[in-house]
Amino acid sequence: MLNFLRLLLARRLTRTPIGLIVMGVIWLLARRRRQRQEQTRPHPGTAPARQRHPAARR
């Protein structure tokens, strides 16, 4: 239901040039927010692989 309401709102806003600007600003803000969330909270299973160090020779 929420996606349907978002679709209706988006269709309504895209009919005017000012609405297109508003949609662009909303899109940019949402994109930045998603990027910040990914930086602070990495997804499980995406930890960097361990690096092997060669054994010390004596």
Summary of the structure (lengths in Angstrom):
residues: 58
radius of gyration: 22.0
end to end distance: 68.3
largest distance: 74.8
contacts: 85
relative contact order: 0.07
helix: 62%
strand: 0%
